[in-house]
Amino acid sequence: MDAIQRYVAPVSLDEAAEILRAGNVTVLAGGTDVMPQTQAGRLRFQPVLMNVRRVPELRGIALEGAVVRIGALVTITELLESPLVRERLNLLWQSCDHFASDQIRNAATIGGNLCNASPAGDTLVPLLVLDAQVVLAGKPNGTLATRRLPLAGFLTGPGRTLRAAHELLTAVEIALPPAGFDSEYFKFGTRPALDIAAISIGLGAVREGRVLRDVRVAFGAVAPTPVRAPRVEAALEGRIADDAAIEAALEAAADEIHPISDIRASDWYRREMVRNMLQRMLCDVREG
Ligand SMILES: Cc1cc2nc3c(=O)[nH]c(=O)nc-3n(C[C@H](O)[C@H](O)[C@H](O)COP(=O)(O)OP(=O)(O)OC[C@H]3O[C@@H](n4cnc5c(N)ncnc54)[C@H](O)[C@@H]3O)c2cc1C
């Protein structure tokens, strides 16, 4: 483990951004990625360890007009306990219900999940389906500046994002999905509990009679980042989920995923799982 020379716990966003501006900082939120990664030698502590848990601007879940703002420090447990998330962003709620154990959920934050940028990160697939934006703040020139990025552009590879070293992720913003938006999250891991996804699927749409509108699909753990699947969406948009539409969607999915083989599953197995589980989800839509 590398030597930490200074531990800091700022009490405002401004103070945190000032510390980041000076450089050489490891940001610590819940620590459920930072601690195992440093202990395994995959992440080196910077000389300054900054605990951001006392920064009030990073807290809270609020409906602001038609947008839900979720502070970066909101934990998985807080998301599960939020009626707003359960009722209006149910896909995100479902993914939290598949997330680790109570102990991890109490510490793990949505901001940490986003900044860790694992292809298997459980909140990332629903946030992609929900067209989330991330909010970043920093003081590159001495004045606090904020910018917003679509999540799809923010994630650039395994463990990589467009967050600059001087920036904190402050929040995620999600426009409320249209009325009648129905969604389902599927996660498959190799153990029945406490597992990281070998594949995950987020599916959402509005049903107009039997016709699907505003279809949104994303996959996790089958590419360097979680990905939206525009060709699967196009195969289903404006159609009834009949056999032909389902087969077209499955063929499009095979083109849109690029799985690798690792300790959790082979690329072949991941392809089979995506095909079979997407088919099952779409058959449920047809019958539902
Ligand atoms: C036993 C176990 C089970 C797990 N199961 C799951 C699971 O089922 N699904 C899943 O998705 N993940 C799982 N994880 C991974 C982990 O819990 C999540 O990724 C979690 O959301 C990370 O949040 P954190 O607050 O603990 O992040 P931290 O460990 O504190 O930080 C993670 C990274 O984000 C950076 N960071 C954190 N907050 C900010 C911020 N506001 N601004 C800028 N950078 C920031 C940190 O510097 C670090 O690089 C598991 C981990 C463990 C140990």
The ligand as an SDF file (V2000), in Angstrom:
LIG
                    3D

 53 58  0  0  0  0  0  0  0  0999 V2000
  -18.2800   -7.5020   -1.6380 C   0  0  0  0  0  0  0  0  0  0  0  0
  -18.5710   -6.4850   -2.7380 C   0  0  0  0  0  0  0  0  0  0  0  0
  -19.6990   -6.6640   -3.5250 C   0  0  0  0  0  0  0  0  0  0  0  0
  -19.9950   -5.7600   -4.5430 C   0  0  0  0  0  0  0  0  0  0  0  0
  -21.1040   -5.9800   -5.2970 N   0  0  0  0  0  0  0  0  0  0  0  0
  -21.4240   -5.1000   -6.2750 C   0  0  0  0  0  0  0  0  0  0  0  0
  -22.5890   -5.2990   -7.0540 C   0  0  0  0  0  0  0  0  0  0  0  0
  -23.3980   -6.2210   -6.8450 O   0  0  0  0  0  0  0  0  0  0  0  0
  -22.8310   -4.4130   -8.0600 N   0  0  0  0  0  0  0  0  0  0  0  0
  -21.9890   -3.3660   -8.3170 C   0  0  0  0  0  0  0  0  0  0  0  0
  -22.2630   -2.5980   -9.2420 O   0  0  0  0  0  0  0  0  0  0  0  0
  -20.8740   -3.1470   -7.5810 N   0  0  0  0  0  0  0  0  0  0  0  0
  -20.5650   -3.9940   -6.5620 C   0  0  0  0  0  0  0  0  0  0  0  0
  -19.4420   -3.7820   -5.8150 N   0  0  0  0  0  0  0  0  0  0  0  0
  -18.5580   -2.6430   -6.1340 C   0  0  0  0  0  0  0  0  0  0  0  0
  -18.8220   -1.3660   -5.2940 C   0  0  0  0  0  0  0  0  0  0  0  0
  -19.5380   -1.6530   -4.1200 O   0  0  0  0  0  0  0  0  0  0  0  0
  -19.6010   -0.3120   -6.1080 C   0  0  0  0  0  0  0  0  0  0  0  0
  -18.9370    0.0230   -7.2980 O   0  0  0  0  0  0  0  0  0  0  0  0
  -19.9030    0.9590   -5.2870 C   0  0  0  0  0  0  0  0  0  0  0  0
  -20.9990    1.6530   -5.8520 O   0  0  0  0  0  0  0  0  0  0  0  0
  -18.7260    1.9260   -5.1650 C   0  0  0  0  0  0  0  0  0  0  0  0
  -19.1420    3.0340   -4.3850 O   0  0  0  0  0  0  0  0  0  0  0  0
  -18.2450    3.5950   -3.1940 P   0  0  0  0  0  0  0  0  0  0  0  0
  -18.9520    4.7600   -2.6290 O   0  0  0  0  0  0  0  0  0  0  0  0
  -17.8940    2.5120   -2.2340 O   0  0  0  0  0  0  0  0  0  0  0  0
  -16.9710    4.0480   -4.0130 O   0  0  0  0  0  0  0  0  0  0  0  0
  -15.4630    4.2380   -3.5570 P   0  0  0  0  0  0  0  0  0  0  0  0
  -14.8220    2.9170   -3.3640 O   0  0  0  0  0  0  0  0  0  0  0  0
  -15.3490    5.2170   -2.4400 O   0  0  0  0  0  0  0  0  0  0  0  0
  -14.9250    4.9290   -4.8850 O   0  0  0  0  0  0  0  0  0  0  0  0
  -14.9400    4.2490   -6.1520 C   0  0  0  0  0  0  0  0  0  0  0  0
  -14.1850    5.1150   -7.1740 C   0  0  0  0  0  0  0  0  0  0  0  0
  -14.9070    6.2950   -7.4600 O   0  0  0  0  0  0  0  0  0  0  0  0
  -14.1710    7.4680   -7.0770 C   0  0  0  0  0  0  0  0  0  0  0  0
  -15.1810    8.3620   -6.5050 N   0  0  0  0  0  0  0  0  0  0  0  0
  -16.1320    8.0410   -5.5950 C   0  0  0  0  0  0  0  0  0  0  0  0
  -16.9820    9.0760   -5.4170 N   0  0  0  0  0  0  0  0  0  0  0  0
  -16.5610   10.0660   -6.2370 C   0  0  0  0  0  0  0  0  0  0  0  0
  -17.0530   11.3900   -6.5150 C   0  0  0  0  0  0  0  0  0  0  0  0
  -18.1480   11.8790   -5.9370 N   0  0  0  0  0  0  0  0  0  0  0  0
  -16.3740   12.1320   -7.4150 N   0  0  0  0  0  0  0  0  0  0  0  0
  -15.2750   11.6380   -8.0210 C   0  0  0  0  0  0  0  0  0  0  0  0
  -14.7760   10.4040   -7.8090 N   0  0  0  0  0  0  0  0  0  0  0  0
  -15.4170    9.6250   -6.9230 C   0  0  0  0  0  0  0  0  0  0  0  0
  -13.1010    6.9840   -6.1140 C   0  0  0  0  0  0  0  0  0  0  0  0
  -11.9590    7.7910   -6.1380 O   0  0  0  0  0  0  0  0  0  0  0  0
  -12.8140    5.5850   -6.6970 C   0  0  0  0  0  0  0  0  0  0  0  0
  -11.9850    5.6800   -7.8240 O   0  0  0  0  0  0  0  0  0  0  0  0
  -19.1290   -4.6570   -4.7820 C   0  0  0  0  0  0  0  0  0  0  0  0
  -18.0060   -4.4520   -3.9550 C   0  0  0  0  0  0  0  0  0  0  0  0
  -17.7320   -5.3440   -2.9470 C   0  0  0  0  0  0  0  0  0  0  0  0
  -16.5280   -5.1140   -2.0780 C   0  0  0  0  0  0  0  0  0  0  0  0
  1  2  1  0
  2  3  1  0
  2 52  2  0
  3  4  2  0
  4  5  1  0
  4 50  1  0
  5  6  2  0
  6  7  1  0
  6 13  1  0
  7  8  2  0
  7  9  1  0
  9 10  1  0
 10 11  2  0
 10 12  1  0
 12 13  2  0
 13 14  1  0
 14 15  1  0
 14 50  1  0
 15 16  1  0
 16 17  1  0
 16 18  1  0
 18 19  1  0
 18 20  1  0
 20 21  1  0
 20 22  1  0
 22 23  1  0
 23 24  1  0
 24 25  2  0
 24 26  1  0
 24 27  1  0
 27 28  1  0
 28 29  2  0
 28 30  1  0
 28 31  1  0
 31 32  1  0
 32 33  1  0
 33 34  1  0
 33 48  1  0
 34 35  1  0
 35 36  1  0
 35 46  1  0
 36 37  1  0
 36 45  1  0
 37 38  2  0
 38 39  1  0
 39 40  1  0
 39 45  2  0
 40 41  1  0
 40 42  2  0
 42 43  1  0
 43 44  2  0
 44 45  1  0
 46 47  1  0
 46 48  1  0
 48 49  1  0
 50 51  2  0
 51 52  1  0
 52 53  1  0
M  END
$$$$
